[in-house]
Amino acid sequence: MSSIVKTRIFSFFATLIIVPIITFGVILFARGYRPDFGTNKLEPTGILAATSHPEGAQVLVNGELKTATNNSLNLPLGEYDVQIKKVGFHTWTKKLKIEKEAVTRASSFLFANVPTLKAATTLGAGSPLLSPSLDKVVYLSPNAKKQDLMLLELSESPLGLLNREPRTLLNLANAKYRLTWSPDSRQILIQSSSSAQLVDINSGKVSEASISLPTILSDWQAKRQDSYQRQFSSLPENLQSFLASNSAQLTWSVNDKKILYTATASATMPEHLSNLLPGSNTQPQSRNLVPNHTYTYDIEEDRNFDIGTLSENWSWFPTGNHVYRINKNNVQIKEYDNGNEITLFAGNLSDNFAVPYPSGKQLLVLTNPNPITTLLPNLYIVNLK
């Protein structure tokens, strides 16, 4: 047999052996297996995917700088202390579990260390009220011997402007008023001891509502209940049954993927209420409910977290991954799984009023920074980024 023929035969069989080996190696590499030169074996790894808002933060693993955010890195299986740092922002930190062939996400929303304060009103603001759509605030402003009903838009304008000027909806006599939003956030009900008026915020039309007040209030309550029932009915039936028997005060995150609720009885939440997704949250959960404790439940990942007691009064933040509360003249925020609690604002809050902008970039607070020189509190914008 000639040498050429032998070479061709050898190359053929070598190809049959080498190509599958290389292909198998590429597959193992793609699945996260890496050589361990200490044991001379291929060991499985997991992927840590780190993101931050804003971008460009440092990612530290067990205190060692590894990469910048919006990158991924392979790590051996186990638990790691992960930090995400950026100058001028609170550090994000969490103990994360890296699992075999899974992606563990370190998704951080970084808040400014020293947020700036900007006045949204200067003449005083009273009785501020956030709309059900979470993107408008109405308030009363003094005007000579009268007062104005004012509207402040919290959403971005078509030109991308985040901070808009307040506009006047109605001139009112000096009196005590109770303001109520309609469920669709299109109308404001203004009640005094002697009258009631209905204001359409788009057209500016004002209607007398004293006679029809009971009907209006009953209709609005029915619409709120119908909206709640539609959300509740969208949950898996076994979850509906469990929550109906053991919880109250349910509210949904802005993306409808998580629920904030208060336990009304001691109970154990069943496992596998939904299919567990790969790379789900690895933080310790609490499926044994304690009465009067507040919980967040992740519908997609079937994870349940104890975030505090009923008295702490947590609410959803627009990110959908955070809850916030007003506590003794400061505003605190933390992640829905009970991690990374920080103070967003500390100061003299009036009427305990503080609401986030839908973008999550700012906070609107009612405060009086100079109570000695200023009689009335005003609305201020706190920049969080």
N, C-alpha and C positions, 0 to 999 in steps of 0.2 A: 504494500500500500504506500503510495507516494506521500511525501511530507505535507504536500498541499492538502491532500484529502484528509490526512490526520488532523491538520490544523483546523480544517473546516468542521470536522466531527467534534473536535475538542471545543471549538467556539460555540457550536450548536448546543452541546450539553451544558457548557458553562452558562450560556444564556438562559437555558431552562432552569438552572439552579439560582443564578445570581439575580435575575429580574424579579422572581417571586420574593426573594429575600429582601431586596431593596424596596419592593412594593409593600411588603409586610412591615418593614421598618418605617416607611413613610406613614403608613396607617397608624402605627403605634405612636409615632411622634405627633401626629395630628390629634390623637386622643389624649395626649399629655404625658406620655411615658418619656422619661429622661434617664440617661445612664448615671448610675451611682458608682463612682470610682472607688469608694470605700468598700463596697460589697461586690463590685464588679457585676452588677445586675441592672436590668432595666426596671426602674421603680415608677409607679403611677404618680401623677401629680394632678393638681387642679389649677384652675385659672382664677386669678384675682383681677377683676375688671374695675378700675378706679376712675370715677368721673367726678367733676366738681362744677358748681355754678357759683361764682365765675370760674372760668378755666385757668389753667396755668399754675396750679397748686402743686406742692411737693407731696409725694407719697412715701411715708416711712413705714417699714415693716419691722416690728420688734426694735424700734429705735434707729434703724438703719435706712438711710435714704436709698430708695430703689429706682424711682422713675418720677415722671410728672403725670398729672391726671389726664384722663381721656386716653389711657394706655392700658394694656393688659400684661401680666407677667405670670409665668408658671411657678408654682410653689409646691414643695412636698406636702403631703397630707398632714393635717394637724390644725391647731388653733394658733392664731397670730394676733398680736396687738397692732392694729393698723391706725395710723394717723395721717390726716390730710391737712396740710398747713399752707397758709398764704399770708403774707405780710398785710396787716390791717384788718384781719378777719379772725373770728373765733376758730380755734383748732377743732376739727372733727376727729373723734376717736372712738374706736369700737373694737371689741374682740370678735374676730371672724373665724369661722371654721372652714377650712379648705377641704373639700371632699373629692373623691376619685372621679376624674373625667367630668367634673361639673364646673360651672362658672359661678363664682361667688362675687356678688356685686358690692362695691363700696361706693355708693351714690351719695355724695355730700352736697348740701345746699349751705354755702358759707355765708354767715351774717357778719356785718361790720362790727369791729371792736368798739369804735367810737362813732355812732351814727350822728349825722347832722340833723339840725332842726330848722324847719322853715315854716313861717306863718302862712296858713291858708285863709285865715280871717283876721281882721284887725279891730273891728267894732264890737266884738263880743259874739258869743254863740251860746244858745241855750237849747236844751231838749234835743240833742242830735239823735237821729234814728237811722239805722242802716236798713236798706231795702232787702226784701227776701232774695232778690237776684244778686245781692252782695256787691253791687257796683254803683250804688247811689247813697247819698246821705242827705236828709233834710234837717234843717235846724231853724231856730228863731233868732233873728238879729234885731237889736234895738234900732229905731229910726225916729229921732226926735220924740214926739209924744206917742208914737205908734211903734209897731214892730213888723218886720218883714219875714215871710216864710221863704227860706232860701234853699236852693238845691245845689249840691256839689257832686259832680260826676267823678267817680273813681277809676273808670276804665280809660284806656288810651283812646285818643281821638283818631279819626281817619288819617291825620297827618303824622301820627306817632307820638303826639304830645301826651305825656303822662299826667301832668298837672294842669287842670283847667280852672278857669275863674268861676266862682259861684254865680248863680243867676237867681233873680227874684221871681218867685212864683205868684206871690199874693201879698198885698198890704193888709195888715190886721190891726185892730185896736189893741190897746194895752189890756191884757187879761191873761189868765192862766189857760193854757190850751193843752189838750192831749192829742198827739199825732199818732196815726195808724196807717201803715202801708196796706194797699190791696195785695192779695196773693200774687198777682202778676206784675207787681211793681210799677203799675201805670198810673195809679191814683193815690192821693193822700186824703185821708179823712181827718178833718180838724174839728175837735170837739171842745166846747167851752161849757160853762154851767148853764148857758141860756140858748146855745145854738150848735148846729153841726153843718159843716160844709164839705163838699167833695171837690177836689181839684185834680184835673187831668194834667199830668206833668208835661205832656207833649203839646197839646193844643192850648193849654192855659185856661180852659173852660172851667168855670166855677158853678157848682150846682148846690142848691139848698138841700140838706139831707136830714133835717130834724125829724120830719114826719116818717121818712122811710128808714130811719137809722136801725131799728130792730131787724128789718128785712136785709139791709146791707150787711150787718154784722153776722147774721145767720148764714147768708149766702157765702161770705168770705170764709167762715169757719168750715162750711161744707166743702169748699174748694180745697182748703188746706188738708182736710181729712182725706179727700179723694186723691190728692197728689201723694200723700203719705202711703195710702193703701196701694197705689200703683207701684211705688218703689218696693214696698214690703212684699207684694205678690211676685216680684221678679226674682226673689231669693229662692234657692232650692227648698222644696217642701219640708224636708227634715229640719233645715235650719229655721224656717218659719215657725215650725212647731216648738222648737227649743226656745227661741227668743220670745215667742208669745207667752210662754209659761214662766220665764225666768228673767225678763228684762223690761226696761222702760226707757223713755227718753232717747229713742233711736234717732241718730242723725247720720247722713251719708256724706262722705268726702265729695269734693267737687267733681271727681271723675267717676263717682258711684262704685268704686272698687273696694271701699272700706267702710265699716260702720263703727260709730262711736255710740256706746250704750252704757247704761247703769244696771248692775245686777240687782234683782229684787228678791232673790232666794239663793240658798246654797244648792249648787247643782254642778254636775260635771258635763262639760260640753263634749258630745260624741266626737270620735275621730273620723277622719275621711268624709267630712261633709262636702268636700269638693276634691278634685284630683290634684295631688301635690305636684307642683311644677318643678322641673330641674332647676337647681340654683336658687331655691326659695330661701327666705330669710332664716338664718341659722341662730337667731337670738332666742334665749329661753322664753317659752310661752307659758301662759297660765290658763289651763282649761278647767280648773276647779274654781268656780265662781264664789266670791265672798259678797254677801249682801251689802249694798251701798258703796261698792267699789265700781270704778269706771273702767271700761275695757275698750280696746279697739280690736276689731276683727277684720282680717284681710280675706275677702271673699275668694279671690283668685288662688291664694296660697294656703287657705284653711289654717291660718295662724291666729292665735288669740293672745292679747297682751294686756296685763294689768297696769294701768297708768296712774292710779291714785284713787282717792276717795271722792264721793259725790260732792263734798263741800269744796273741792278744788276747782270744780266748774270749768273743765277743759272744753275747747271748741276746735273745729277743724280750721287749719290754715290753708290758703289757696294752693299750696304745692301738692296737697293730697297725701303727703308723707309726714306732715307735722301737725301737732295740736298746740294751741296756745291758751293762756289764761291771764286774767288780771288779778293781781294779788298784792294788796297793801301798797298801792301806789307804784307798782311796777308791772311790766308785762313780760311774762316768761313763755318760752317756747321749747319744745322738745320733739323728737321723732316719735312716730306712732308706736314704735316698739319700746318706748320708754328710755331711749338713749339720747345723749348729747343735749341735756337741758341747759339753757343759757338765759340771761336776761336781755331782752331786746330794748327795753326802755325803763328808766327809773326816774321818777319825778312826781310832782304834785298833780295827780290825775283828778279831774273833776267828773263827778257822776260815774266814776269807774268806766269812762268811755274810751275805748281803744279798738279800732278795727283795721284789718289789713286791706291793702289794695289788692284787686284780683290778680295782679302780676306777682304779688309776693315781694315786690321790690321796696315797698314803702308801708308805713303804718300811719294811720290818722288818729291823733289823740286830742282829747279836750283837756287843756291844762292852762295854768297861769304861772309862767316862769317868774314873773315879778309881782307877787300878790300885794306888795306894799304900795307900788305905784299904779297898778292896774286893778280896777274893781271887778271886771268881768273876765272869765276865762275865754280863750279862743281856741280854734282848731289849728293844730300844727301837724306838719308832715314830717315824719321821721324816716330818713333814708336809711335803708337796711343794707344796701350793697355799694 
